């Protein structure tokens, strides 16, 4: 019964989804100078408009983009002069209204490049290859149930003692001998290994 109850509770442990894009660029990108004060003032409104699309099962035409260009630091990732850009595009629904993800990938890439053009004019002409990973891809290819890259949104009601759920934040589970140590546990995702370290400590305390 406890397992069945947990299964029902986990249905709400997700939230809006992120899309992962990788762009291979044939040369360095020129970025425009931006007014940080203006960005801060419009930031919350921008996020709200992006999130509104999720509520209606739609793609944002101007997604919020979280971008890194690791080839600036690690030059062995690409041939000399070229670069690779890794992008989180926020936000997206798991299921699209009136479409399927394998059809919408090109549209997502187009919206992403349109947004980038505002701050990096000409970037579209520099793209020689692109890879788009959707929530359905994450579920089908990596086994991430529900397709969330962090197993569940890092929202205020899904952090600390509420991650993954109230009563299940100690890295244990209702299944005897099964312990949790992934991104769905405190403190969440990213490549820190902290969830695993804390889970190991909790397990050692129980064993000892």
C-alpha positions as CSV (number, residue, x, y, z in Angstrom):
1,X,0.0,0.0,0.0
2,X,2.8,2.4,0.8
3,X,4.4,1.8,-2.6
4,X,1.1,2.4,-4.3
5,X,0.6,5.6,-2.4
6,X,4.1,6.7,-3.2
7,X,3.5,6.0,-6.9
8,X,0.4,8.3,-6.9
9,X,2.3,11.1,-5.1
10,X,5.2,10.9,-7.6
11,X,2.8,11.8,-10.4
12,X,3.0,15.4,-9.3
13,X,6.8,15.4,-8.7
14,X,7.9,16.8,-12.0
15,X,6.9,20.2,-13.2
16,X,7.8,22.0,-16.4
17,X,10.4,20.4,-18.6
18,X,13.7,21.5,-20.1
19,X,14.9,20.8,-23.6
20,X,18.5,20.1,-24.4
21,X,20.2,21.4,-27.6
22,X,23.7,21.1,-28.8
23,X,25.0,23.3,-31.6
24,X,28.2,22.8,-33.5
25,X,29.5,26.2,-34.7
26,X,32.1,26.6,-37.4
27,X,33.6,29.7,-35.7
28,X,33.4,31.9,-32.6
29,X,30.2,33.7,-31.9
30,X,30.1,37.5,-31.6
31,X,27.8,38.5,-28.8
32,X,26.2,41.9,-28.5
33,X,26.7,44.0,-25.3
34,X,23.5,43.8,-23.3
35,X,22.1,46.1,-20.6
36,X,22.0,43.8,-17.5
37,X,19.7,46.3,-15.7
38,X,17.1,46.0,-18.4
39,X,17.4,42.2,-18.4
40,X,16.8,42.1,-14.7
41,X,13.8,44.4,-14.9
42,X,12.1,42.2,-17.6
43,X,13.3,38.9,-16.3
44,X,10.2,37.7,-14.4
45,X,7.8,38.8,-17.1
46,X,9.9,36.9,-19.6
47,X,9.9,33.7,-17.5
48,X,6.1,34.0,-16.9
49,X,5.4,34.2,-20.7
50,X,7.7,31.3,-21.4
51,X,6.0,29.2,-18.6
52,X,2.5,30.1,-19.9
53,X,3.2,28.0,-23.0
54,X,3.7,24.9,-20.9
55,X,0.2,25.3,-19.3
56,X,-1.3,25.1,-22.8
57,X,0.9,22.3,-24.2
58,X,2.7,24.6,-26.5
59,X,6.3,25.6,-27.4
60,X,7.5,29.0,-26.5
61,X,8.5,31.1,-29.5
62,X,11.1,32.8,-27.4
63,X,12.4,30.3,-24.9
64,X,14.5,31.2,-21.9
65,X,18.0,29.8,-22.8
66,X,20.7,28.7,-20.4
67,X,23.9,28.5,-22.6
68,X,27.4,27.3,-22.1
69,X,30.2,27.1,-24.7
70,X,32.6,24.5,-23.1
71,X,35.0,24.5,-26.1
72,X,36.2,27.9,-25.0
73,X,37.9,26.2,-22.0
74,X,38.4,22.7,-23.5
75,X,39.8,23.3,-27.0
76,X,40.0,19.6,-27.7
77,X,36.2,19.3,-28.0
78,X,36.2,20.8,-31.5
79,X,38.5,21.4,-34.5
80,X,40.6,24.6,-34.2
81,X,38.4,27.7,-34.5
82,X,35.1,25.8,-34.1
83,X,32.9,25.7,-31.0
84,X,30.2,23.7,-29.4
85,X,27.3,25.3,-27.5
86,X,25.3,23.4,-24.9
87,X,21.8,24.8,-24.3
88,X,19.0,24.3,-21.8
89,X,15.8,25.7,-23.3
90,X,13.2,26.4,-20.7
91,X,10.3,25.5,-20.6
92,X,8.3,22.8,-22.4
93,X,5.4,20.4,-21.7
94,X,5.9,16.7,-21.7
95,X,3.1,16.2,-24.2
96,X,2.5,18.8,-26.9
97,X,-1.0,19.8,-27.8
98,X,-1.8,18.9,-31.4
99,X,1.7,17.7,-32.3
100,X,4.4,15.2,-31.4
101,X,7.9,15.9,-30.4
102,X,9.6,14.2,-33.3
103,X,7.7,16.6,-35.5
104,X,8.3,19.7,-33.4
105,X,12.1,19.4,-33.1
106,X,12.7,21.5,-36.1
107,X,10.3,24.2,-34.8
108,X,12.1,24.2,-31.4
109,X,15.5,24.6,-33.1
110,X,14.1,27.5,-35.2
111,X,12.7,29.2,-32.1
112,X,16.0,28.8,-30.3
113,X,18.0,30.2,-33.1
114,X,15.6,33.1,-33.5
115,X,16.1,34.0,-29.8
116,X,19.9,33.7,-30.1
117,X,20.0,36.0,-33.1
118,X,18.8,38.8,-30.9
119,X,22.1,38.6,-28.9
120,X,24.4,36.9,-31.4
121,X,23.5,38.2,-34.9
122,X,24.4,35.7,-37.6
123,X,24.7,32.7,-35.4
124,X,22.3,30.7,-37.6
125,X,24.8,30.8,-40.4
126,X,27.5,29.4,-38.2
127,X,25.6,26.3,-37.2
128,X,27.0,23.2,-39.0
129,X,25.1,20.6,-36.9
130,X,22.5,20.5,-34.2
131,X,21.1,17.9,-31.8
132,X,17.8,18.4,-30.0
133,X,16.8,16.2,-27.1
134,X,13.2,16.4,-25.9
135,X,11.4,15.1,-22.7
136,X,10.2,12.1,-24.7
137,X,13.8,11.4,-25.8
138,X,15.0,11.5,-22.2
139,X,12.3,9.0,-21.2
140,X,12.8,6.6,-24.1
141,X,16.6,6.7,-24.4
142,X,17.8,7.2,-20.8
143,X,14.9,5.8,-18.8
144,X,14.1,9.1,-17.1
145,X,10.5,8.5,-16.2
146,X,8.4,11.5,-17.2
147,X,11.3,12.9,-19.2
148,X,12.6,15.5,-16.7
149,X,16.4,15.9,-16.8
150,X,16.5,16.5,-13.0
151,X,13.9,13.8,-12.3
152,X,11.7,16.6,-11.0
153,X,11.7,20.4,-11.1
154,X,14.0,22.2,-8.6
155,X,11.1,24.2,-7.3
156,X,10.6,25.5,-3.7
157,X,7.9,22.8,-3.0
158,X,10.3,20.0,-4.3
159,X,13.5,20.8,-2.4
160,X,15.1,19.9,0.9
161,X,12.8,17.7,3.0
162,X,10.3,17.7,0.2
163,X,12.6,16.0,-2.3
164,X,11.4,13.8,-3.7
165,X,8.4,13.8,-1.3
166,X,7.6,14.6,2.3
167,X,8.4,11.5,4.4
168,X,10.9,10.2,1.8
169,X,13.7,12.7,1.9
170,X,16.2,10.4,3.8
171,X,17.5,8.6,0.7
172,X,15.5,5.5,1.6
173,X,12.3,4.1,0.0
174,X,9.3,1.9,0.9
175,X,11.1,-1.0,-0.8
176,X,13.4,-2.7,1.7
177,X,17.1,-2.4,0.7
178,X,16.4,0.2,-2.1
179,X,18.1,3.5,-1.5
180,X,17.8,6.6,-3.7
181,X,20.8,8.8,-4.7
182,X,19.9,10.5,-8.0
183,X,18.8,13.9,-9.0
184,X,15.4,13.3,-7.5
185,X,16.9,13.5,-4.1
186,X,18.3,16.4,-2.1
187,X,20.1,18.6,-3.2
188,X,19.0,17.8,-6.8
189,X,20.8,17.5,-10.2
190,X,23.9,18.9,-11.8
191,X,27.2,17.1,-11.8
192,X,28.2,17.5,-8.2
193,X,27.7,14.0,-6.9
194,X,26.3,15.4,-3.6
195,X,23.2,13.4,-3.7
196,X,25.2,10.2,-3.9
197,X,27.6,11.3,-1.1
198,X,24.7,12.1,1.2
199,X,22.9,8.9,0.4
200,X,26.0,6.9,1.2
201,X,26.3,8.6,4.5
202,X,22.7,7.9,5.3
203,X,23.1,4.2,4.4
204,X,26.3,3.9,6.5
205,X,24.4,5.3,9.5
206,X,21.7,2.7,9.1
207,X,24.1,-0.1,8.7
208,X,26.1,0.9,11.7
